[in-house]
Amino acid sequence: MITILFDCHAHTEFSADSVMKLTDALDIAQKLNIGLITTEHIDFDFPGSDIYEFDPIEYFDHYRKYQYNNSLLLGVEIGMQKQTAVRSKIFSQQSPFDMIIISQHIIDGYDIYYPEYFYGKDKLTAYRIYLQAIADMISLHSFGDVLGHIDYICRKAPYDDKELYYNDFAPYIDKIWQTALVNNVIPEINTRRFSNDISIKTLIPVYRRYHELGGKYATIGSDAHVPASLGSGLKKACIFLKKCGLVPVYFKNHQLIPML
């Protein structure tokens, strides 16, 4: 039986793309009876800007006082790029983060949230490049605890069918899971797209394959940037994980803790 669920992926005002106040997030979490891990963005060498960076000392100074009942943990989401891997590792070791998410946001200098990355590429090409990049980057970012949103590319892809089908990309997805397992990095179930039942159904074979290859655990995160999204889809994600043979967990002091 789940004693307390943790939303393991949320952004407050320390992330450049979020204006959510921590106090508002904690109010929502208390109402939902869930724990919260804040995972603020660090994306060094972000195209054309340094906005996705923050001061970790300020972060901990501001938020530590809210950690009085163990329901708030402090993490970070680090964007993966080859040229920033060493800098990111150093950053990750400078502060006592509870959990580190490593995520692929940038490909060949393009933010894949925007259309420029997709120009001149059909879906198979765009997705293969993205998935290969994740597989290549995990080993360079093995200081991470969690691999963020494998389906991130689906959010803004310009194709009629945006879904990530295991059978279409099996060798690439297998390589990601195998590399993650070797490096002790577990996946997250990102519920940002869980309002779409088709997306959920499509992702089940992707995560079942992780289990088949030896994976046991996954985190759950709403990727909330506003209070209304906090905790969204967590119960659906628990059902999803059960279907995939995985156990929901969270991290405290980089130690994996089952939520069952």
Residue pairs with C-beta under 8 A, 6 or more apart in sequence:
1 260
2 238
2 248
2 259
2 260
3 259
4 33
4 34
4 35
4 71
4 259
5 33
5 34
5 35
5 220
5 231
5 234
5 235
5 238
5 248
5 259
6 34
6 35
6 36
6 37
6 73
6 219
6 220
6 250
6 259
7 29
7 34
7 35
7 36
7 37
7 220
7 221
7 222
7 224
7 230
7 231
7 234
8 37
8 39
8 75
8 99
8 146
8 188
8 219
8 220
8 221
8 250
8 251
9 37
9 39
9 77
9 101
9 148
9 188
9 190
9 219
9 221
9 222
9 223
9 224
10 20
10 25
10 36
10 37
10 38
10 39
10 221
10 222
10 223
10 224
10 230
11 17
11 18
11 20
11 38
11 39
11 40
11 41
11 77
11 223
11 224
11 225
12 18
12 20
12 21
12 22
12 25
12 38
12 40
13 19
13 20
13 21
13 22
14 38
14 40
14 54
14 58
14 59
15 40
15 41
15 52
15 54
15 225
16 41
16 51
16 52
17 41
17 52
17 225
18 225
18 226
19 225
19 226
20 224
20 225
20 226
20 227
20 230
22 38
22 62
22 63
22 66
23 66
24 227
25 36
25 38
25 224
25 227
25 230
26 36
26 66
26 71
26 72
27 227
28 227
28 230
28 231
29 35
29 36
29 71
29 72
29 230
29 231
30 71
32 230
32 231
34 71
34 231
34 234
35 70
35 71
35 72
35 73
35 250
36 71
36 72
36 73
36 230
37 72
37 73
37 74
37 75
37 98
37 99
37 221
37 250
37 251
38 63
38 72
38 73
38 74
38 75
39 75
39 76
39 77
39 99
39 101
39 221
40 54
40 59
40 75
40 76
40 77
41 52
41 53
41 54
41 76
41 77
41 79
42 52
42 53
42 54
42 76
42 77
42 78
42 79
42 88
42 91
43 52
43 53
43 78
43 79
43 105
43 106
44 50
44 53
44 79
44 81
44 84
44 87
44 88
44 91
45 81
45 83
45 84
45 106
46 52
46 53
46 79
46 106
46 111
47 106
47 109
47 110
47 111
52 79
56 76
56 91
56 94
56 95
56 97
57 95
59 74
59 95
60 74
60 95
60 96
63 72
63 74
64 74
66 72
67 73
67 74
73 98
73 99
73 250
73 251
73 252
74 96
74 97
74 98
75 97
75 98
75 99
75 100
75 101
75 251
76 91
76 92
76 97
76 99
76 100
76 101
77 100
77 101
77 102
77 103
77 148
78 88
78 91
78 92
78 100
78 101
78 102
78 103
78 141
78 144
79 88
79 103
79 104
79 105
79 106
80 88
80 102
80 103
80 104
80 105
80 133
80 134
80 137
80 138
80 140
80 141
81 106
81 137
82 136
82 137
82 140
85 137
85 140
85 141
88 141
88 143
89 141
89 143
92 100
92 143
92 144
93 143
96 253
97 254
98 251
98 252
98 253
98 254
99 145
99 146
99 219
99 250
99 251
99 252
99 254
100 143
100 144
100 145
100 146
100 254
101 144
101 145
101 146
101 147
101 148
101 188
101 221
102 137
102 138
102 141
102 144
102 146
102 147
102 148
102 185
103 147
103 148
103 149
103 152
104 112
104 130
104 133
104 134
104 137
104 148
104 152
105 111
105 112
105 113
105 152
106 112
107 117
107 129
107 130
107 133
108 117
108 129
110 116
110 117
111 117
112 118
112 130
112 152
112 153
112 156
113 155
113 156
114 156
115 156
115 158
117 126
118 126
118 157
118 158
121 129
123 157
123 159
123 161
124 168
126 153
126 157
127 153
127 157
127 164
127 168
127 169
128 169
128 172
130 153
131 169
131 172
131 173
131 175
131 176
132 172
132 175
134 147
134 150
134 176
135 172
135 175
135 176
135 179
138 144
138 147
138 176
138 179
138 180
138 183
138 185
139 179
139 182
139 183
142 183
142 184
142 185
144 185
145 185
145 186
145 251
145 254
145 256
146 185
146 186
146 187
146 188
146 219
146 251
147 176
147 180
147 185
147 186
147 187
147 188
148 188
148 190
148 221
149 188
149 190
149 192
149 223
150 164
150 173
150 176
150 187
150 206
151 164
151 190
151 193
151 199
151 203
151 206
152 190
153 164
154 162
154 163
154 164
154 193
154 199
155 162
155 192
155 193
163 198
163 199
163 202
164 202
164 203
164 206
165 202
165 205
166 173
166 205
166 206
166 209
167 205
170 209
173 206
173 209
174 209
174 213
177 187
177 209
177 210
177 213
177 215
178 213
180 186
180 187
180 210
180 215
181 213
181 214
181 215
186 215
186 217
186 218
186 219
186 249
186 256
187 207
187 210
187 215
187 218
187 219
188 218
188 219
188 220
188 221
189 207
189 218
189 219
189 220
189 221
189 237
189 240
189 241
189 248
190 221
190 222
190 223
191 220
191 221
191 222
191 223
191 232
191 233
191 234
191 236
191 237
192 222
192 223
193 199
194 200
194 232
194 233
194 236
194 237
194 240
195 232
195 233
200 236
200 240
203 240
204 240
204 243
204 244
207 218
207 240
207 241
207 244
207 246
208 243
208 244
208 245
210 218
210 244
210 246
211 244
211 245
211 246
215 246
216 246
216 247
217 246
217 247
217 248
217 249
217 256
217 258
218 241
218 244
218 246
218 247
218 248
218 249
219 248
219 249
219 250
219 251
220 234
220 237
220 238
220 241
220 248
222 229
222 230
222 231
222 232
222 233
222 234
223 229
224 230
224 231
224 232
237 248
238 248
241 247
241 248
247 258
247 259
247 260
248 258
248 259
248 260
249 256
249 257
249 258
249 259
250 256
250 257
250 259
251 257
